[in-house]
Amino acid sequence: MSLEFDKLINDLDRMASTAVTRRQSRLEISSRLLETMDQFAVDWTAVEHALEQAKDLADPKQYRSARPLNHAQPLNSRIDPPAPPAQATIIATDGSQILPDRHAAHLYYLINIGGIIYPHRRGEHDAELSPEPFTVAEFRYPHSEEEAAEFVIEGGMVSILRDLKEIGTLADKAWENRHETPLLLAILDQRLLYWPIGSPDAEPNDDIKRWLAGMTKLHDSGALLAGYIDRPMTSAAVTLLHTLAGSREPGFDWKALGRPGTGGGLNDAALFSRILEPGQRSVVFVGISPANERFVEYDRANEVCFFYMNPGLSGDHIARVDIPKWVAEDPSSVAAVHSLIYDQCRILGDYPYVIARADEMAVVGRQDQEELNFMIDIYMQRYGIDGRLTAKQSSKGLARGGKTRHEGL
């Protein structure tokens, strides 16, 4: 049976009305927090004191905040993009996957990494150089009955393996191209503070160590590293401002800091959309969290910092850019990351061109999957193996055959 949209009209109306109320509430909260940001813009003693109070009084399991990397620029700075360098090499990777399906004829999973090596040039010099797209595929299947019994359970790990393949491929490509230009920028389409499973209070497991090893290899290659997060939902800077405001309030509930919904649900992107003009970025912050502490213990250079920027030619779209400590501590490196990413965003309007191309190279569509399954069937038949779907999968195909979404509307 098709979805009966007329039965949802009242819910949709209430949803829109609620959205207006929530938006007004966020505007009021962000206005108060921006006043706090202006008040403490250069009061570094108060900032450090408030963070020390939070360290002692807030719930360490909930508290996720930020602190300014240094005191070189006011907390409320709006930093314009510098001119990009004359020459640079930019490498980006992204990934997609086909998950193992126990209803399919044959068990397997596929990870496909797409990427691009982009020769950034200003002026006519080397203008004839073209971007170099690439893909790296990893195809896995069970080699025994024992392995097959656990193979579908591993499906939940495929996304983690894809992430590790993304940073591993990026590190390999950066190492191969480390002598191409004086400046090399490597970009991931995700956060750098990677902690997918388990408690950040525990020691890093093998997956996280592989991620950290990828970061270290990128550092050794001489590359600048950035993680680009489109439409981020985190609120570390907002928590910092709540911390600053609360430090002056008698009886402030320190244990509430960081709890879900605290502060009206305002996130950092909504806050910085109020002040950042196209191309501008915030100051650099250091992430305060147990996971980042584990990163520092592994390699101090891998401590994750970040800044917010408005990547659009117009409007209030906000992105977060993660950078490791080895980039954050060098002002010229931060300027290069800022300028090159914004230059890439200007190609498409509000999103880095290299990431868009990497995603384009990585994506495995429905037709790709069908063709792969067809090729698998051909090779199986050569060995006398007949491919059969489960009854459940076959019935789904029959029930949905010939139908399209919203058919009959």
Secondary structure as UniProt FT lines:
FT   HELIX           5..8
FT   HELIX           9..39
FT   TURN            40..42
FT   HELIX           44..57
FT   TURN            60..62
FT   STRAND          65..68
FT   TURN            75..76
FT   STRAND          87..98
FT   TURN            102..103
FT   STRAND          109..121
FT   TURN            125..128
FT   STRAND          132..140
FT   HELIX           145..151
FT   HELIX           153..157
FT   HELIX           158..176
FT   TURN            177..179
FT   STRAND          184..188
FT   TURN            200..201
FT   HELIX           206..220
FT   TURN            221..222
FT   STRAND          224..230
FT   HELIX           236..246
FT   TURN            247..248
FT   TURN            250..251
FT   HELIX           254..256
FT   TURN            257..258
FT   TURN            260..265
FT   HELIX           268..272
FT   TURN            273..275
FT   TURN            278..279
FT   STRAND          285..288
FT   HELIX           290..298
FT   HELIX           300..302
FT   STRAND          304..309
FT   STRAND          319..324
FT   HELIX           325..328
FT   HELIX           331..348
FT   HELIX           353..362
FT   HELIX           366..382
FT   TURN            383..384
FT   HELIX           391..400
FT   TURN            401..402
FT   TURN            405..408
//
